[in-house]
Amino acid sequence: MTYQNYSLKQLQQIDAAHHLHPFTDHRELREAGSRIITHANGPFIYDADGTEILDGMAGLWCVNVGYGRDELADAAYAQMKELPYYNSFFKCSTPTPVLLSRKLAELAPKGVNQVFYGSSGSEANDTALRLVRHYWALEGKPQKNRIIARKMGYHGSTIAGTSLGGMEPMHKQLGGAVPNIVHVMMPYAYELALPGESDHDFGLRAAKAVEDAILEAGADKVAAFIGEPVMGAGGVKIPPMSYWPEVQRICRKYDVLLMLDEVITGYGRTGEWFAAQTFGIEPDIITTAKALTSGYQPLSALLVGDRIAATLVEKGGEFYHGYTYSGHPVACAVALKNLEIMEREGLVDRVRNDTGPYFAKALQDHIAGHDLVGEVRSIGLMGAIEIVRDKASKERFLPSGSAAVTVRDHAIAQGMMLRATGDTMILSPPLIWTRETIDMACERIAKALDLAQADLRKQ
Ligand SMILES: Cc1ncc(COP(=O)(O)O)c(C=O)c1O
């Protein structure tokens, strides 16, 4: 590897001189110098100093089978030698996207049998937005084009993704969102439930916000509702079990399509292949990416339900949409091998039956009682820790978000990578984590919380 001819300092200098990072305050980063991750194995990543860090975020919610999988490298190598690229335009296909489509149809929830490929979650959501509006236009209802989404939702960073998402700071930099998208309340009981309101009732009230938005616009104007089954980047906000079935009931009542963004939750994260199965719903369209290849190659798959697909095929003519890398043969070869590994090792069942419940209990037993922690919650192998100044009143530290950053920095120093979003610490580890790895993570997080508490109390 040529980078080995460079010292850490040199790499940081070159990074600062030429590399603009995603979601980054560049001046701040350039002053501090970036952490250069050079290699990884199993659940661990290693930086250029050789420091071993337990990766509590599976990269960026994606490395579900863990690092250092020779089989995935071999699958990419073999495909690159045989056919590194050919497109799926001009009435052509290559073998791996064909076979992957059938595999995805087999794994997907009932009634979802067709696949449209891209390279990222953002692209998949862009396609999804175009497709649902196109669907209604083909059905003779072009005015049925409003999309209902949620505050604090995250659907990617392109103009369509940002517009669908409900992140205010992102909207402020947009200079004009895609029109006709409205955002309703999120199902976040910790902050939004009323005193004495049960989880169940709160879930129904949050779902009612979707109905209210449909009624306000008029059902004949609403194309679809989009949501992440569990809001990820917004802080692992897990809805009450009453929420999704009620949202589905409402969507069906008003003939509004149900779009699930499973870019994070797809491929085992919640203990089923898709969170739609965890929450018992049957969406019309599902966006997936990330763990489809465990992040070893960029690939997204938009899973399209039979209703939309039938109209597209029967009435659509040409759909003027697609990407150079739609159905990239190498990415699809890696995805096929990745799904094979997940099945062979029973990773999804393991999350559902063993590590998921163990993770939930470990967070309760070792983290929830800490003075800085207002709440812990998890589903499958994704979890959140709310950082508060006062447990009873849920008062936060000021400025907002600063305490979580303090915890995160201590965690990394303890060899534990986790993410701070707002005042929430989030975890989304590789699905290969065992009970021992979970214990190790909790030990390191508890230590980080102690150290952060000492810092924060000084303020
Ligand atoms: C739920 C969700 N949707 C979409 C995206 C965008 O995916 P990408 O960054 O691959 O464009 C993300 C990324 O984190 C996500 O969490």
The ligand as an SDF file (V2000), in Angstrom:
LIG
                    3D

 16 16  0  0  0  0  0  0  0  0999 V2000
  -32.0640    6.1800    6.9470 C   0  0  0  0  0  0  0  0  0  0  0  0
  -31.0640    6.6710    5.9580 C   0  0  0  0  0  0  0  0  0  0  0  0
  -31.4560    6.9270    4.7200 N   0  0  0  0  0  0  0  0  0  0  0  0
  -30.5990    7.3500    3.7790 C   0  0  0  0  0  0  0  0  0  0  0  0
  -29.2720    7.5390    4.0690 C   0  0  0  0  0  0  0  0  0  0  0  0
  -28.3390    8.0380    3.0220 C   0  0  0  0  0  0  0  0  0  0  0  0
  -27.4800    7.0540    2.6220 O   0  0  0  0  0  0  0  0  0  0  0  0
  -26.1340    7.4430    1.8550 P   0  0  0  0  0  0  0  0  0  0  0  0
  -25.2760    8.1690    2.8450 O   0  0  0  0  0  0  0  0  0  0  0  0
  -25.5880    6.1190    1.4160 O   0  0  0  0  0  0  0  0  0  0  0  0
  -26.5190    8.3070    0.7110 O   0  0  0  0  0  0  0  0  0  0  0  0
  -28.8110    7.2720    5.3680 C   0  0  0  0  0  0  0  0  0  0  0  0
  -27.4020    7.4590    5.7210 C   0  0  0  0  0  0  0  0  0  0  0  0
  -26.9970    7.3650    6.8450 O   0  0  0  0  0  0  0  0  0  0  0  0
  -29.7420    6.8530    6.3380 C   0  0  0  0  0  0  0  0  0  0  0  0
  -29.3590    6.6370    7.5950 O   0  0  0  0  0  0  0  0  0  0  0  0
  1  2  1  0
  2  3  1  0
  2 15  2  0
  3  4  2  0
  4  5  1  0
  5  6  1  0
  5 12  2  0
  6  7  1  0
  7  8  1  0
  8  9  2  0
  8 10  1  0
  8 11  1  0
 12 13  1  0
 12 15  1  0
 13 14  2  0
 15 16  1  0
M  END
$$$$
